[in-house]
Amino acid sequence: MLKAIIVGGGISGLLSAYHLLHSGASVVVYERRVTRTPHRHCTGIVSKETLERIPFASKHTLQKYNSIFFYINGYTPFLELYSSSYFAYRINRVEHEEKLQEVLLSKGVDIRFGHEVISLVKKQSGWVATIRDWLRKDLYRDEPFNFAVIAEGFSGRIAKRVGCDSTSIPLIGLQKDYKIKGLIDEHALYIYINPTVLGLGFAWLAPIDTHKATIGVATSLSVSPARVLEQHVTKFFQRSLRAFILGEESQLYGGIVLMGYPQKVIGVDAVCLGDAVSMVKSVSGGGLYAISYFSQMLPQVALQYDNATMNRMAKLLNQLKRQYYLKVLLWQGINNFSFMLSKVIRWRTIRIRLRSNSYFDEHEKILPGFIFETLKNMLKGKLH
């Protein structure tokens, strides 16, 4: 029987445990967090396909969306992506992770909270882990495992030791829930891009209902995200949407928002996934798409690593790499040609209907239509 150690009990570790368990493996999960309550750090917006791929996620949705408005520097939306059907869903991440924990524990998975993997060493007998027990304040070694899943999160200390590698640029992200008045469309997402203020990051407003929304910011600059959120981003959305923020519904929450891509995710009897190897969509910083897809492959990787599995994995990793370079190029273009873009915005908002709802994940497929519509708008502006 496959005996697997999973380093990290966040969403990456829990999904890994779920899929390995259903393949017949014996699983032990080590999570440094002492309490079972998950950290609240993510907005939790995913595509319909990703929602359906994550066990139990559809039962913990907060809202659904069928359009996204992008604001670049100014108060008028530059771009709208829309669909006749809902293509994005918001998950209550805390409730969902608690449900996954409950299911895994009921099926006999050993999840050890308050236990941190200090080192993982490959020996002839298998992987031997040195564990720090934060409750008892001592160290001990666990018996050998014949397969290791590294799902520890950023910065991937253990992942590097088992031979995994990635390109990573961390952004600092913070958000807060607000009471709001005058929000016209509760099924639309609003994105604000301003490289001068936010660097490689962006800001967002994600409605929960007509009276409540989450407003957040991620920035690569050496500024206080909390100050940028309170003094710039909230005022921007109030003015651009002609809405009013009436009060706060939560404390600040957040964490690291990554852009990057995995370079190597498989070692000898080991696999790395999630933030440990920047397994994210760089344009949005979303990780659940890749995590949900890759975690389903773990049983094949661990037990029968065939050509079909290898090709699926390579396709995913290449896609994440393309999206990283797309993000860098887009933000450089916005930064260098902001004056020209401001003229385009004055003519009218570019509207692109998504041919497929999967484009919410496959950002690169939107680019040709975006370029075509931008050039068409510029030509119309000159003719008029």
C-alpha positions in Angstrom: 0.0 0.0 0.0 1.1 3.5 -0.8 1.9 5.4 2.4 2.0 9.2 1.8 3.1 12.1 3.9 1.5 15.5 3.0 3.3 18.6 4.1 0.7 21.3 4.7 -3.0 21.1 5.5 -4.3 24.0 3.5 -6.5 23.5 0.4 -3.6 22.0 -1.6 -2.9 19.4 1.1 -6.5 18.6 1.7 -7.3 18.0 -2.0 -4.2 15.9 -2.3 -5.3 13.8 0.7 -8.8 13.4 -0.7 -7.6 12.1 -4.1 -4.9 9.8 -2.7 -7.3 8.4 -0.1 -9.8 7.5 -2.9 -7.0 5.6 -4.7 -6.4 3.4 -1.6 -3.4 5.2 -0.2 -2.7 5.7 3.5 -2.3 9.4 4.2 -0.8 11.5 7.1 -1.2 15.3 6.8 1.0 17.7 8.9 -0.2 21.2 9.4 1.7 23.8 11.4 -1.6 25.7 12.3 -2.5 24.7 15.8 -6.3 25.1 15.4 -8.6 23.4 12.9 -10.1 26.7 11.7 -8.5 27.6 8.3 -6.9 31.0 7.7 -9.2 33.5 5.9 -6.8 34.8 3.2 -8.4 34.4 -0.2 -11.4 35.9 -2.1 -12.2 32.4 -3.5 -13.4 33.2 -7.0 -13.1 30.3 -9.4 -14.5 29.3 -12.8 -17.5 27.0 -13.2 -15.2 24.1 -14.3 -12.9 24.6 -11.3 -15.9 24.7 -9.0 -17.2 21.4 -10.3 -13.7 19.8 -10.0 -13.3 20.7 -6.3 -15.2 18.2 -4.0 -18.1 19.9 -2.1 -17.3 23.4 -3.3 -20.6 23.9 -5.1 -22.4 23.6 -1.7 -20.4 26.5 -0.3 -20.8 29.2 -2.9 -21.5 32.8 -1.9 -22.1 34.5 -5.3 -21.9 33.9 -9.0 -20.8 36.3 -11.8 -21.4 36.8 -15.5 -19.3 39.9 -16.3 -16.0 41.5 -15.4 -15.2 45.2 -15.8 -11.5 46.3 -16.0 -10.5 49.8 -15.1 -7.0 51.0 -16.2 -5.9 54.1 -14.3 -9.2 56.0 -15.0 -12.7 55.9 -13.7 -14.3 54.6 -16.9 -14.1 50.9 -17.6 -11.6 50.1 -20.4 -12.8 46.5 -20.9 -15.8 44.4 -20.2 -15.8 40.6 -20.5 -19.3 39.2 -20.4 -21.3 36.0 -21.0 -25.0 35.0 -21.2 -24.3 32.5 -18.4 -22.4 32.6 -15.1 -18.8 31.8 -15.6 -17.3 32.7 -12.2 -18.3 31.6 -8.7 -17.2 32.7 -5.2 -16.5 30.0 -2.6 -16.7 30.5 1.1 -13.2 29.2 1.5 -13.2 28.7 5.3 -16.5 26.7 5.3 -15.3 24.6 2.4 -12.0 23.7 4.0 -13.7 22.8 7.2 -16.0 20.5 5.3 -13.0 18.8 3.6 -11.4 18.4 6.9 -14.5 16.8 8.4 -14.9 14.4 5.5 -11.2 13.3 5.6 -11.2 12.9 9.3 -14.4 10.8 9.2 -12.7 8.5 6.6 -9.7 7.9 8.9 -7.1 10.4 7.4 -4.6 11.4 10.1 -4.5 15.3 10.1 -2.0 16.5 12.7 -2.6 20.1 13.5 0.2 22.0 15.3 2.8 19.8 13.7 5.5 21.4 11.4 7.7 19.3 9.1 11.2 20.7 9.8 13.0 18.4 7.3 12.3 15.6 4.9 15.1 13.2 4.1 15.1 10.5 1.5 16.6 7.2 2.8 16.6 3.6 1.5 13.5 2.9 3.6 11.6 5.9 2.3 11.0 9.5 3.3 11.8 10.2 7.0 10.3 13.4 8.4 11.5 15.4 11.4 8.5 17.0 13.1 8.1 19.8 15.5 5.1 19.4 17.8 4.1 23.0 18.7 1.8 21.9 21.5 4.3 19.6 23.3 7.2 21.8 22.3 9.4 18.9 21.2 10.9 17.3 18.1 10.4 13.7 16.9 10.9 11.6 13.8 8.1 9.8 12.0 8.4 6.4 10.4 9.3 6.2 6.7 6.8 7.1 4.0 7.2 5.9 0.4 5.6 9.0 -1.2 5.7 12.7 -0.3 3.4 15.5 -1.3 4.7 19.0 -0.6 1.8 21.4 -0.2 3.3 23.7 2.3 2.6 27.1 0.7 5.0 30.0 -0.1 8.0 30.1 0.1 8.4 26.3 -0.5 11.3 25.6 1.8 10.7 21.8 1.9 9.8 21.8 -1.8 13.2 23.1 -2.7 14.9 20.4 -0.6 13.1 17.6 -2.5 14.1 19.0 -5.8 11.2 21.1 -6.9 11.7 24.6 -8.3 9.6 27.6 -9.5 9.7 31.3 -10.6 7.9 33.3 -7.9 7.1 37.0 -7.4 5.2 37.5 -4.2 2.6 40.3 -3.9 1.1 41.5 -0.6 -2.7 41.2 -0.6 -5.2 42.5 1.8 -9.0 42.8 1.7 -12.0 43.7 3.8 -15.8 43.2 3.5 -17.9 46.4 3.4 -21.5 47.4 3.6 -22.2 49.2 0.3 -25.1 51.2 -1.2 -25.8 51.9 -4.9 -24.2 48.8 -6.3 -26.0 48.3 -9.6 -24.9 44.7 -10.6 -24.2 42.2 -7.9 -23.2 39.6 -10.5 -20.3 41.7 -11.9 -16.7 41.7 -10.8 -14.7 44.9 -10.9 -10.9 45.0 -11.4 -8.7 48.1 -11.1 -5.2 48.2 -12.6 -2.7 51.1 -12.0 1.0 50.1 -12.2 2.0 53.5 -10.8 0.0 52.9 -7.6 0.0 49.1 -7.4 3.0 47.9 -9.3 2.5 44.4 -10.7 -0.6 44.1 -8.5 -4.3 45.1 -8.9 -7.4 45.9 -6.9 -10.8 44.3 -6.9 -14.4 44.6 -5.8 -16.3 41.4 -5.6 -20.0 41.7 -4.6 -21.5 39.3 -2.1 -25.0 40.7 -2.6 -26.5 44.1 -3.4 -25.6 45.4 0.0 -22.2 43.9 0.7 -18.9 43.5 -1.2 -15.3 42.6 -0.7 -12.7 45.2 -1.7 -9.1 44.1 -1.9 -5.7 45.1 -3.2 -2.5 43.3 -4.1 0.7 45.2 -4.6 4.3 44.5 -5.4 5.5 48.0 -4.3 7.0 48.7 -0.9 4.0 50.5 0.4 1.4 49.6 3.0 -1.4 47.6 1.3 -3.8 48.6 4.1 -3.1 52.3 3.5 -3.5 51.9 -0.2 -6.8 50.0 0.3 -8.3 52.5 2.7 -7.0 55.8 1.2 -7.0 55.0 -2.6 -8.8 51.8 -3.7 -12.1 52.2 -1.7 -12.4 55.8 -2.9 -11.7 54.8 -6.5 -14.5 52.2 -6.5 -16.9 54.6 -4.8 -16.3 57.2 -7.5 -16.1 54.8 -10.5 -19.3 52.8 -9.5 -21.1 55.8 -8.0 -21.6 53.7 -4.9 -21.3 54.5 -1.2 -19.4 52.5 1.4 -21.5 52.6 4.6 -19.3 50.7 7.0 -17.0 47.7 7.6 -18.3 44.1 7.7 -15.0 42.4 8.6 -11.4 43.0 9.8 -8.6 43.0 7.3 -7.6 39.6 6.0 -5.2 38.4 3.3 -1.7 37.1 2.7 0.7 36.4 -0.2 -0.7 36.7 -3.7 1.7 35.0 -6.1 2.6 35.5 -9.7 5.0 32.9 -11.3 5.0 29.4 -12.6 6.3 25.9 -11.7 9.6 24.8 -13.3 9.8 21.4 -11.7 7.1 19.7 -9.6 8.2 16.0 -9.5 11.2 14.6 -7.7 12.1 11.0 -6.7 8.9 9.7 -5.0 7.8 13.3 -4.3 5.4 15.8 -5.9 5.0 19.5 -5.1 1.9 21.6 -5.8 0.2 24.8 -4.9 1.9 28.0 -3.7 5.0 26.0 -2.8 5.8 26.0 -6.5 3.8 29.0 -7.7 1.1 26.9 -9.2 -1.1 30.0 -10.0 -2.7 31.9 -12.8 -0.4 34.9 -12.7 -2.9 37.4 -14.2 -5.4 36.9 -11.3 -3.2 35.2 -8.7 -5.7 32.4 -8.5 -4.4 29.1 -7.5 -7.4 26.8 -7.2 -7.6 26.2 -10.9 -4.2 24.5 -11.1 -4.4 22.9 -7.6 -7.8 21.3 -8.4 -6.5 20.0 -11.8 -3.1 18.8 -10.6 -4.3 17.1 -7.4 -6.6 14.8 -9.4 -3.5 13.5 -11.1 -1.6 12.6 -7.9 -2.8 8.9 -7.8 -1.5 8.4 -11.4 1.8 10.2 -10.6 2.3 8.2 -7.5 1.2 4.8 -8.8 1.4 4.8 -12.5 3.2 7.7 -14.1 2.4 7.0 -17.8 2.7 9.2 -20.9 -0.9 10.4 -20.8 -0.4 11.7 -17.2 2.9 13.3 -18.2 1.3 15.1 -21.2 -1.6 16.4 -19.1 0.8 17.7 -16.5 3.1 19.3 -19.1 0.1 21.0 -20.7 -0.9 22.6 -17.4 2.6 23.8 -16.5 3.1 25.3 -19.9 -0.2 27.1 -19.7 0.8 28.6 -16.3 4.2 29.7 -17.8 2.5 31.4 -20.7 0.1 33.2 -18.4 3.1 34.5 -16.3 4.7 36.1 -19.3 1.3 37.4 -20.5 0.9 39.1 -17.1 4.4 40.7 -17.3 3.8 41.9 -20.9 0.3 43.3 -20.2 1.4 45.3 -17.2 4.5 46.6 -19.0 2.2 47.7 -21.9 -0.2 49.4 -19.5 2.6 51.2 -17.8 4.3 52.3 -21.0 1.2 53.2 -23.0 -1.1 54.5 -20.3 -1.5 57.8 -22.2 -2.7 56.1 -25.4 -5.0 53.8 -23.4 -6.6 56.8 -21.7 -7.5 58.1 -25.2 -9.1 54.8 -26.2 -11.1 54.7 -23.0 -12.7 58.1 -23.9 -14.2 56.6 -27.0 -16.1 53.7 -25.5 -15.6 50.6 -23.3 -14.3 47.5 -25.2 -16.9 44.7 -24.8 -15.8 41.1 -25.5 -18.2 38.2 -25.2 -16.5 35.1 -23.9 -16.7 32.4 -26.5 -16.3 29.8 -23.8 -16.7 30.1 -20.0 -13.4 28.2 -19.7 -11.7 31.5 -20.9 -12.0 32.6 -17.3 -9.1 30.2 -16.6 -7.5 30.3 -20.1 -6.6 34.0 -20.1 -4.3 33.8 -23.0 -7.2 32.9 -25.4 -8.8 36.3 -24.8 -5.8 38.3 -26.0 -6.4 38.1 -29.8 -10.0 39.5 -29.4 -8.7 42.1 -27.0 -6.1 43.4 -29.4 -8.6 43.4 -32.3 -11.2 45.3 -30.4 -8.7 47.8 -29.1 -7.4 48.6 -32.6 -10.9 48.9 -33.9 -11.8 51.4 -31.2 -8.7 53.4 -31.9 -9.6 53.6 -35.6 -13.2 54.6 -34.9 -11.9 57.3 -32.6 -9.7 58.8 -35.3 -12.5 58.6 -37.9 -15.0 60.4 -35.6 
